[in-house]
Amino acid sequence: MVVDRPRENAICEVVSDSLDAWGWSEGADLPASAYIHIPFCHHRCGYCNFTLLANRSDLYDRFLDALEKELSGLLISRPVQTVFLGGGTPSILPPPQSIRLLAMLGRWLPITSRSNSDRDKVAKYLTEFSIEANPLDVTTDFCKRCKDHGIDRVSIGGQSFQPNKLQHLERDHSPADLRRAIETAKEHFNRVSVDLIFGAPGETLEDWCCDLDAVIAAEIDHVSTYGLTYEKGAKFWSLRKKGILDPVSEESELMMYEEAIDRLTCAGFEHYEVSNFSKPGEECIHNQAYWEGRPWWAFGPSAARFVGNRRSVNHRGTIEYMKRIESDRSPIEESEDLDEDQRLRERFVFGMRQRKGVSWDDWKVSGPASTVDFIDGLIQQHIENGWMQRVGGRVALTRRGLMVSDSLWSEYL
Ligand code: SF4
């Protein structure tokens, strides 16, 4: 593989032992995917506890300095097949900063098709460069800038097409903003995804059906649906504790999830992962690295990576992340080397999020016998419960299993 040495500058002097700290050593597989966390939003939505700072445009340049220094730990440019710009709201960066970000990613993590795996021989896309966007940011200028720098997939944080629900969720955009953003994105990109939330306080099944019908009518090729969760640290968590917010019942939430599966699959989407639906061939290939247990790089505050045999995660606080890098300290907050037992258990659990399940018969030959016996026993039990099924050499969730899957995984880990 030919790699270019990025241009030298003062910023590149530090973090010279990052590769070691991330878990990579000469000869090991290089990750083919990279996640970049951009920790800024216009404001913080009530349900969100992600790592981000709201309304802090004064920190954009300082953050990019830190990010560039962290990327310089790669030492040379490391070609990847997929990059995912998430957050936060990566689309928030104004043109000078977003051009700087995209140029530095092009330098350190150029996107190149390099694999010849069986999957890639039949895949519709060999590479992918995704950006998450707030509907308010999706303008013609934004799309052109993204395209000029190789971005080929936009994931819009829509959440709902209904004004009341958007208001309850404390989103800063209207249904009209979302529709306009989708149309603008479709004019520039073949690959457009929209996120939707269900189970907002006060939401009825009819409300949710309206959202599903609206996203189907938008004629996009990828939809992600998430049940609203009440996370510690988010405003909604304390409002719920005080009895001010009344969550929808578990039964209603399950009905909404089932409705999403029925309506979207009826409209030609494939339900390829617990929360994700795509038209044939339009699956997000970046996320498949997580689900299939392949390694990935990650940069930015709270970013979690899997390199070599090591999982590591950066400090969650954006200010602390920047301070550590500015003073030549590692931003890594925690890391753990996985042994064969942990690796097989995790790989199984992440892989089972995919509707096609996992090639368990192939995987288990490489695992420790005691772990394989343990997982085999649980699989058998969950097949008898009607939650899992064997298809050829694969094991996958049944539809009934999907409804209880969140409660199953702790048994395997
Ligand atoms: S939900 Fe999305 S847009 Fe809202 S604060 Fe969280 S990351 Fe930002």
Boltz pocket constraint, residues with backbone or C-beta under 6 A from the ligand:
constraints:
  - pocket:
      binder: B
      contacts: [[A, 40], [A, 41], [A, 42], [A, 43], [A, 44], [A, 45], [A, 48], [A, 49], [A, 50], [A, 52], [A, 87], [A, 88], [A, 89], [A, 134], [A, 157]]
      max_distance: 6.0
